[in-house]
Amino acid sequence: MAVVSGGGSGLGREIAVELGRRGYDLVLLGRRQPPLEETLALAGAREAGVALPCDVRDAEAVERCAGEVRARWGAADVVVPAAGVGAIAPFEQTPPDDFAALLDTNLTGVFLLLRALLPAMKERGHGWIFPLLSVAARRAFPGWAAYCASKWGLRGLIEVLREELKGTGVRITALYPGATDTPIWDALPGDWNRAAMVPPREVVRALSYALDADPSTLVEEIQLGPAGGAL
Ligand SMILES: NC(=O)c1ccc[n+]([C@@H]2O[C@H](COP(=O)([O-])OP(=O)(O)OC[C@H]3O[C@@H](n4cnc5c(N)ncnc54)[C@H](OP(=O)(O)O)[C@@H]3O)[C@@H](O)[C@H]2O)c1
């Protein structure tokens, strides 16, 4: 069974559909239920899946979802924390509340979800986490202070977790996409060349490459971006 946060659109949706195609039951998390239901339908997983409205910033709501996972499946086999938001503003024009809200979703939200799901995965002795990082976890882009801070922070969190999970059977393959053509760009100010962005299916292909590798081999991270360079 695979848990995908942000499963109602963009990368979360594309990855969920692929995981459904591979036979995983799906547990999809997001704030709005209808897009999650649409993804389940696209994945042909209405029977073997569940759409759980959940704000990943809400620790109690996340714990309730993890409880449903434990009750029905015992533990997650795959977790894709893809819920995330973007924002662009010069550093000094970034309102503190906006800064905090973005970190709450992109960083703390991933922490809460993994913290809730990991004990059962470790007890079962296997599992696979595919965090959605970003080229913005490694490179600085003017105007992206909050987003870069969230993704650089997430990279630190994930790398510590990787060390702590050694020997538990729970794996991490970190995905570092560059600009990918998803709805996250719809609300971002700027004149973006969407045609030059990575198609979401290529991020799915990267995840599939890791899933299909011989079990003796762990693909620890994959970075991919627009062929013409960062946008
Ligand atoms: N697109 C890119 O260029 C790109 C590149 C690198 C990394 N990423 C990362 O990839 C991930 C997916 O992004 P995307 O491009 O697929 O964007 P997207 O299409 O906007 O999807 C983001 C999803 O996150 C959900 N979400 C947002 N806030 C949430 C919250 N507080 N609780 C639960 N769900 C929440 C949204 O659903 P609701 O609104 O219904 O909650 C939405 O389904 C993000 O972490 C993003 O940072 C994207």
The ligand as an SDF file (V2000), in Angstrom:
LIG
                    3D

 48 52  0  0  0  0  0  0  0  0999 V2000
    6.4590   21.4430   -9.9520 N   0  0  0  0  0  0  0  0  0  0  0  0
    7.7490   21.6790   -9.7480 C   0  0  0  0  0  0  0  0  0  0  0  0
    8.4090   22.4210  -10.4930 O   0  0  0  0  0  0  0  0  0  0  0  0
    8.4340   21.0270   -8.5830 C   0  0  0  0  0  0  0  0  0  0  0  0
    9.8290   20.8830   -8.6310 C   0  0  0  0  0  0  0  0  0  0  0  0
   10.4820   20.3080   -7.5460 C   0  0  0  0  0  0  0  0  0  0  0  0
    9.7670   19.8850   -6.4570 C   0  0  0  0  0  0  0  0  0  0  0  0
    8.4050   20.0290   -6.4260 N   0  0  0  0  0  0  0  0  0  0  0  0
    7.7000   19.5710   -5.2350 C   0  0  0  0  0  0  0  0  0  0  0  0
    6.8240   18.5290   -5.6000 O   0  0  0  0  0  0  0  0  0  0  0  0
    5.7350   18.4850   -4.6690 C   0  0  0  0  0  0  0  0  0  0  0  0
    4.4310   18.4370   -5.4510 C   0  0  0  0  0  0  0  0  0  0  0  0
    4.2620   19.6750   -6.1170 O   0  0  0  0  0  0  0  0  0  0  0  0
    3.4920   19.8380   -7.4820 P   0  0  0  0  0  0  0  0  0  0  0  0
    4.3730   20.5500   -8.3920 O   0  0  0  0  0  0  0  0  0  0  0  0
    2.8840   18.5500   -7.8860 O   0  0  0  0  0  0  0  0  0  0  0  0
    2.3710   20.8900   -7.0230 O   0  0  0  0  0  0  0  0  0  0  0  0
    0.7750   20.8510   -7.0120 P   0  0  0  0  0  0  0  0  0  0  0  0
    0.2460   20.3040   -8.2840 O   0  0  0  0  0  0  0  0  0  0  0  0
    0.3530   22.2130   -6.5980 O   0  0  0  0  0  0  0  0  0  0  0  0
    0.4450   19.7980   -5.8740 O   0  0  0  0  0  0  0  0  0  0  0  0
    0.6210   20.0800   -4.5210 C   0  0  0  0  0  0  0  0  0  0  0  0
   -0.3750   19.2680   -3.7350 C   0  0  0  0  0  0  0  0  0  0  0  0
   -0.1450   19.4740   -2.3420 O   0  0  0  0  0  0  0  0  0  0  0  0
   -1.3970   19.5490   -1.6910 C   0  0  0  0  0  0  0  0  0  0  0  0
   -1.2150   20.3590   -0.4800 N   0  0  0  0  0  0  0  0  0  0  0  0
   -0.7730   21.6370   -0.4190 C   0  0  0  0  0  0  0  0  0  0  0  0
   -0.7810   22.0500    0.8560 N   0  0  0  0  0  0  0  0  0  0  0  0
   -1.2400   21.0150    1.5960 C   0  0  0  0  0  0  0  0  0  0  0  0
   -1.4740   20.8210    2.9870 C   0  0  0  0  0  0  0  0  0  0  0  0
   -1.2280   21.7970    3.8880 N   0  0  0  0  0  0  0  0  0  0  0  0
   -1.9390   19.6220    3.3940 N   0  0  0  0  0  0  0  0  0  0  0  0
   -2.1770   18.6290    2.5040 C   0  0  0  0  0  0  0  0  0  0  0  0
   -1.9690   18.7520    1.1870 N   0  0  0  0  0  0  0  0  0  0  0  0
   -1.5050   19.9380    0.7430 C   0  0  0  0  0  0  0  0  0  0  0  0
   -2.3530   20.1840   -2.6980 C   0  0  0  0  0  0  0  0  0  0  0  0
   -3.6810   19.7420   -2.5230 O   0  0  0  0  0  0  0  0  0  0  0  0
   -4.7390   20.5890   -1.6740 P   0  0  0  0  0  0  0  0  0  0  0  0
   -4.6320   22.0080   -2.1540 O   0  0  0  0  0  0  0  0  0  0  0  0
   -6.0600   19.9480   -1.9700 O   0  0  0  0  0  0  0  0  0  0  0  0
   -4.3510   20.4140   -0.2450 O   0  0  0  0  0  0  0  0  0  0  0  0
   -1.8150   19.6140   -4.0110 C   0  0  0  0  0  0  0  0  0  0  0  0
   -2.4920   18.4210   -4.3520 O   0  0  0  0  0  0  0  0  0  0  0  0
    5.8930   19.7200   -3.7830 C   0  0  0  0  0  0  0  0  0  0  0  0
    6.5200   19.3520   -2.5880 O   0  0  0  0  0  0  0  0  0  0  0  0
    6.8060   20.6090   -4.5990 C   0  0  0  0  0  0  0  0  0  0  0  0
    7.5300   21.4840   -3.7800 O   0  0  0  0  0  0  0  0  0  0  0  0
    7.7260   20.5820   -7.4800 C   0  0  0  0  0  0  0  0  0  0  0  0
  1  2  1  0
  2  3  2  0
  2  4  1  0
  4  5  1  0
  4 48  2  0
  5  6  2  0
  6  7  1  0
  7  8  2  0
  8  9  1  0
  8 48  1  0
  9 10  1  0
  9 46  1  0
 10 11  1  0
 11 12  1  0
 11 44  1  0
 12 13  1  0
 13 14  1  0
 14 15  2  0
 14 16  1  0
 14 17  1  0
 17 18  1  0
 18 19  2  0
 18 20  1  0
 18 21  1  0
 21 22  1  0
 22 23  1  0
 23 24  1  0
 23 42  1  0
 24 25  1  0
 25 26  1  0
 25 36  1  0
 26 27  1  0
 26 35  1  0
 27 28  2  0
 28 29  1  0
 29 30  1  0
 29 35  2  0
 30 31  1  0
 30 32  2  0
 32 33  1  0
 33 34  2  0
 34 35  1  0
 36 37  1  0
 36 42  1  0
 37 38  1  0
 38 39  2  0
 38 40  1  0
 38 41  1  0
 42 43  1  0
 44 45  1  0
 44 46  1  0
 46 47  1  0
M  CHG  2   8   1  16  -1
M  END
$$$$
